Amino acid sequence: MKILFGVQGTGNGHISRCRTLAKALKTAGAEVDYILSGRDAKDYFDMDAFGQYKTYEGMSFATKNGKINLRKTVQRIRAFRLIKDVRDLDLSQYDTIISDFEPVSAWAAHHQERECLGISNQAVCQYFKPKEYGILASIIMKFYAPVTQPIGLHWFHFGHTLVPPMIDPLINQHENGKIVVYLPFESIEDIIHTLIPFSQEYEFECFHPDVKQESSNNFIKLMPLSRDSFTHAVASCSGIIANTGFALISEALVLGKKILTKPVSGQFEQIYNGECLSKLDLATVMNTLDKKTIEQWLKQSSPSAVIYPDVATELANWIVAGRQETLSSLSNRLWQQTVFPAHVQQKIKALGYAI
């Protein structure tokens, strides 16, 4: 089977998830070409799993001080370039098209009247709409990366046909007392200012795209982005402070790390993720960089881990086999293999769902 896989390049979480599925698709015997869009080609890193991938400009959201900047987002869209890229992308050689919220592949499939699998956390928004989900969010979900079969990834199904997260096998190391901070949409200055009151008692490792060389500021270690060093830091840390993207939170859950998360203001996917984490008592959620909330969270102990099955392998085999099993059946099988900590099971039952 020959597959075209479009990967949203704006966030490292999309790339991390697709890297996991890329390995599983290769093992399943698929031949896959990858395209990525949403960031400058020079800013991609640790991309070996994607082979000779191609990059496009695509569309991406602009942020400022942890919030979506709508004006700058609109200004950076190059509509004529996007239309040209969509029309020039020939899909005739591919048996299957996959898009992880990537617009060029999705719109090319739409333009050429091809089926397109949409494998992403954003796909859950067909079922769930937070308070902030207004007209703009509806337009984005309908037109940003349209697909014919959305496959939503989530931490719990909430009674819908969703599948658990795709995560690389992770080895949980002995906790070293450090707190990993990954808030790429906040300014370095704001992060340091917020953490300084706690830096004498706690050790923070802050990974940020604006940091180009390892350094320290008021006992807060500033780290450039690197998949290997970040993965090691997450595996051995005692807690994670992050925005509410899906991939990193998923990794933290299976490692049994305590989580403090701040949704990016205006990004409805992250807002909804935060609501779900609160409902299931899987994380502490703050809407701003709040020192009081941080102080209380730092005193918490580590929770028990969530156990998810090998979703990437199951999904890859399902795709390569021609999707003969229904998505509903696949979803049910995967959730039956999922194990939640006791306190989360109580929350699920209180919400009226069966474990």
C-alpha positions in Angstrom: 0.0 0.0 0.0 1.3 3.4 -0.9 0.3 6.3 1.4 0.6 10.1 1.4 0.7 11.4 4.9 0.3 15.1 5.6 1.7 16.2 8.9 0.9 19.5 10.7 4.3 21.0 11.4 3.2 24.0 13.6 3.4 22.0 16.8 6.0 19.5 17.9 3.2 17.3 19.3 1.8 16.6 15.8 5.2 15.6 14.6 5.8 13.4 17.6 2.5 11.6 17.2 3.1 11.1 13.4 6.6 9.9 14.0 5.2 7.2 16.1 2.6 6.2 13.5 5.3 6.5 10.7 7.4 3.7 12.4 4.3 1.5 12.8 3.3 2.0 9.1 6.8 1.0 8.0 6.6 -2.1 10.1 3.2 -2.9 8.7 4.7 -2.8 5.2 3.3 0.4 3.9 5.3 2.7 1.5 4.7 6.2 2.8 5.6 9.7 1.4 5.4 12.6 3.9 4.6 16.2 3.5 4.8 18.8 6.3 3.5 22.4 6.5 3.2 25.1 9.0 6.8 26.2 9.8 10.0 27.1 8.0 11.8 24.1 6.6 15.0 25.0 8.6 13.1 24.7 11.9 12.3 21.0 11.6 14.5 18.7 13.7 14.9 14.9 14.4 13.0 14.0 11.2 14.7 10.7 10.2 11.4 8.8 10.6 9.9 10.7 7.7 12.5 9.9 5.1 12.7 12.3 2.1 9.8 14.4 3.2 8.6 17.6 1.4 7.7 20.8 3.1 5.0 23.4 2.2 4.2 26.7 3.6 0.6 25.7 4.5 -1.2 27.7 7.2 -0.3 28.2 10.8 -1.6 30.2 13.8 0.3 33.2 15.1 0.6 33.6 18.9 1.6 36.4 21.2 2.0 36.1 25.0 0.3 32.7 25.1 -2.7 33.8 23.0 -3.8 33.3 19.4 -3.2 36.5 17.4 -6.0 36.5 14.8 -4.8 39.5 12.9 -1.3 38.1 12.4 -2.7 34.7 11.6 -4.7 36.2 8.8 -1.8 38.3 7.6 0.6 35.4 7.3 -1.8 33.3 5.1 -0.6 33.2 1.5 -3.8 32.1 -0.2 -2.6 31.9 -3.8 0.5 29.9 -2.8 -1.7 27.5 -0.8 -4.1 27.1 -3.7 -1.1 26.4 -6.1 0.4 23.8 -3.7 -3.0 22.0 -3.4 -3.5 21.9 -7.2 0.1 20.8 -7.9 0.0 17.9 -5.5 -0.8 14.8 -7.6 -2.4 12.0 -5.5 -3.0 9.5 -8.4 -0.1 7.3 -7.3 -1.4 6.8 -3.7 -3.8 4.2 -2.4 -4.6 6.1 0.9 -4.3 9.8 2.0 -3.8 10.6 5.7 -3.8 14.1 7.2 -3.0 15.0 10.7 -4.7 18.4 10.6 -2.5 19.3 7.6 -4.2 21.5 5.0 -2.3 20.8 1.7 -2.9 17.0 1.8 -6.5 17.4 3.0 -7.4 20.0 0.4 -5.6 18.1 -2.4 -7.7 15.1 -1.5 -10.9 17.2 -1.5 -10.0 18.8 -4.8 -9.2 15.4 -6.5 -12.3 13.8 -4.9 -10.3 11.3 -2.9 -11.0 9.8 0.6 -8.8 11.3 3.3 -8.3 9.9 6.8 -8.0 12.7 9.4 -6.0 11.3 12.4 -5.7 14.0 15.0 -6.8 15.3 18.4 -8.6 18.1 16.5 -11.0 15.5 15.1 -12.6 15.1 18.5 -14.2 18.6 17.9 -16.8 16.9 15.7 -18.3 15.7 19.0 -17.2 18.3 21.6 -17.4 22.0 21.5 -16.2 24.1 24.4 -17.8 27.4 25.4 -15.2 29.3 23.3 -16.1 27.3 20.2 -17.8 30.0 18.2 -18.2 30.9 14.5 -14.5 31.2 13.9 -13.7 27.8 15.4 -16.5 26.2 13.3 -15.0 27.7 10.2 -11.5 26.5 11.1 -12.7 22.9 11.7 -14.8 22.8 8.5 -12.3 24.4 6.1 -8.8 24.2 7.5 -8.1 20.5 6.7 -11.3 18.8 5.5 -11.3 15.0 5.7 -13.8 12.3 4.8 -13.2 10.0 7.8 -12.1 11.8 11.0 -10.4 9.6 13.5 -10.3 11.4 16.8 -7.5 10.7 19.4 -8.3 11.4 23.0 -7.6 10.4 26.6 -11.1 9.0 27.1 -13.9 8.2 24.7 -16.8 10.0 26.5 -19.2 7.6 24.7 -18.0 8.4 21.2 -16.0 6.6 18.5 -12.5 7.8 19.5 -9.2 6.0 19.9 -6.6 6.4 22.7 -3.3 8.4 22.2 -0.5 7.1 20.0 2.7 7.1 22.1 6.2 5.7 21.6 7.2 3.1 24.2 8.5 5.1 27.2 10.8 4.0 30.0 9.9 5.7 33.3 13.1 6.6 35.1 13.7 7.3 38.7 12.3 10.8 39.5 15.0 13.4 40.0 12.9 16.1 41.6 13.2 18.4 38.6 10.2 20.1 37.0 10.1 20.2 33.1 8.6 23.4 31.7 7.5 23.5 28.1 5.5 26.6 27.3 6.5 27.5 23.7 3.7 30.0 23.3 4.6 32.1 26.4 7.6 34.5 26.4 10.8 33.4 28.1 10.6 36.6 30.2 7.1 35.7 31.5 8.1 32.2 32.3 11.2 33.2 34.3 9.3 35.9 36.1 6.6 33.4 37.2 9.0 30.7 38.3 11.6 32.8 40.1 9.8 32.7 43.5 10.1 28.9 43.5 13.6 28.5 42.0 15.4 28.3 45.4 13.3 25.3 46.4 12.6 23.6 43.1 14.8 22.9 40.0 13.2 23.8 36.7 14.3 22.8 33.2 12.6 25.1 30.7 12.6 24.0 27.0 11.7 26.8 24.6 12.0 27.4 20.8 13.6 30.9 21.5 16.5 29.3 23.5 19.4 28.4 21.1 22.0 27.5 23.7 21.8 25.9 27.1 22.0 28.5 29.9 20.7 29.4 33.4 18.7 32.3 34.7 18.0 32.7 38.4 18.6 28.9 38.9 16.2 28.1 36.1 17.9 26.0 33.4 17.0 27.2 29.9 17.2 24.5 27.2 17.0 24.5 23.4 14.6 22.1 21.7 16.0 18.6 21.2 13.9 15.5 21.0 16.5 13.3 22.8 17.2 15.6 25.7 13.6 16.6 26.1 12.4 12.9 26.1 15.1 12.1 28.8 14.1 15.1 30.9 10.4 14.2 30.8 11.1 10.5 31.7 13.1 11.4 34.8 11.3 14.5 36.0 8.9 14.9 39.0 6.4 17.0 37.2 5.5 18.9 33.9 4.3 22.4 33.4 3.1 22.7 29.8 0.5 24.1 27.4 -2.4 21.8 26.7 -1.3 20.2 23.5 -2.3 16.5 23.2 1.0 14.7 22.7 3.1 15.8 25.6 0.2 15.5 28.1 -0.4 11.9 26.8 3.3 11.0 27.4 3.1 12.5 30.9 0.0 10.5 31.7 1.5 7.1 30.8 4.7 8.0 32.7 2.6 8.9 35.9 3.8 12.5 36.1 1.9 15.2 37.8 0.8 17.8 35.2 0.1 21.5 35.4 -1.2 22.8 32.1 -2.2 26.2 30.6 -4.3 26.1 27.5 -3.3 28.6 24.8 -6.0 31.3 24.9 -8.2 31.3 21.8 -7.0 27.8 20.7 -10.3 25.8 21.1 -8.6 22.4 21.0 -6.4 23.2 23.9 -9.3 24.8 25.8 -11.3 21.6 25.4 -8.3 19.4 26.3 -8.1 21.4 29.6 -11.8 20.9 30.3 -11.4 17.1 29.8 -8.3 16.9 32.0 -10.2 18.7 34.8 -13.3 16.5 34.5 -11.2 13.3 34.8 -8.9 14.7 37.5 -5.9 13.9 35.2 -4.2 17.3 35.6 -4.3 20.7 37.2 -5.4 23.4 34.8 -4.7 27.2 35.0 -5.9 29.8 32.6 -2.9 32.2 33.3 0.6 31.8 34.6 -0.7 31.9 38.2 1.8 31.7 41.0 -0.7 30.6 43.6 -1.8 27.6 41.5 1.9 26.7 40.8 2.7 26.8 44.5 -0.1 24.5 45.4 0.6 22.1 42.5 4.3 21.8 43.3 3.4 20.3 46.7 1.3 17.5 45.1 2.6 14.0 44.8 2.9 12.0 41.6 -0.2 10.1 40.4 -0.5 6.6 39.1 0.1 6.1 35.4 -2.5 5.6 32.8 -1.9 2.4 30.7 -2.8 2.7 27.0 -2.4 0.0 24.4 -0.1 0.1 21.4 -2.5 2.3 19.3 0.0 3.1 16.5 0.5 -0.6 15.7 -3.2 -1.3 15.7 -4.0 1.7 13.6 -1.3 1.0 11.1 -2.4 -2.6 10.7 -6.0 -1.4 10.3 -5.0 1.0 7.6 -2.8 -1.4 5.6 -5.5 -4.1 5.8 -7.8 -1.8 4.0 -9.9 -0.8 7.1 -12.1 -3.9 6.9 -12.9 -3.7 10.6 -15.2 -0.9 11.5 -13.8 2.1 13.3 -16.3 1.5 16.1 -15.0 -2.1 16.6 -11.4 -0.9 16.6 -12.2 1.8 19.1 -14.0 -0.6 21.4 -11.0 -3.0 21.4 -8.5 -0.3 22.2 -10.5 1.1 25.1 -11.0 -2.3 26.6 -7.2 -2.6 26.8 -6.9 0.8 28.6 -6.4 0.9 32.4 -7.0 4.1 34.4 -5.9 4.9 37.9 -8.5 4.3 40.6 -9.3 8.0 41.2 -9.9 8.5 37.4 -12.1 5.4 37.3 -14.3 7.0 40.0 -14.5 10.2 38.0 -15.5 8.3 34.9 -18.3 6.4 36.8 -19.5 9.7 38.3 -19.8 11.1 34.8 -22.0 8.2 33.9 -19.7 6.2 31.7 -18.7 2.5 32.0 -15.0 1.7 32.4 
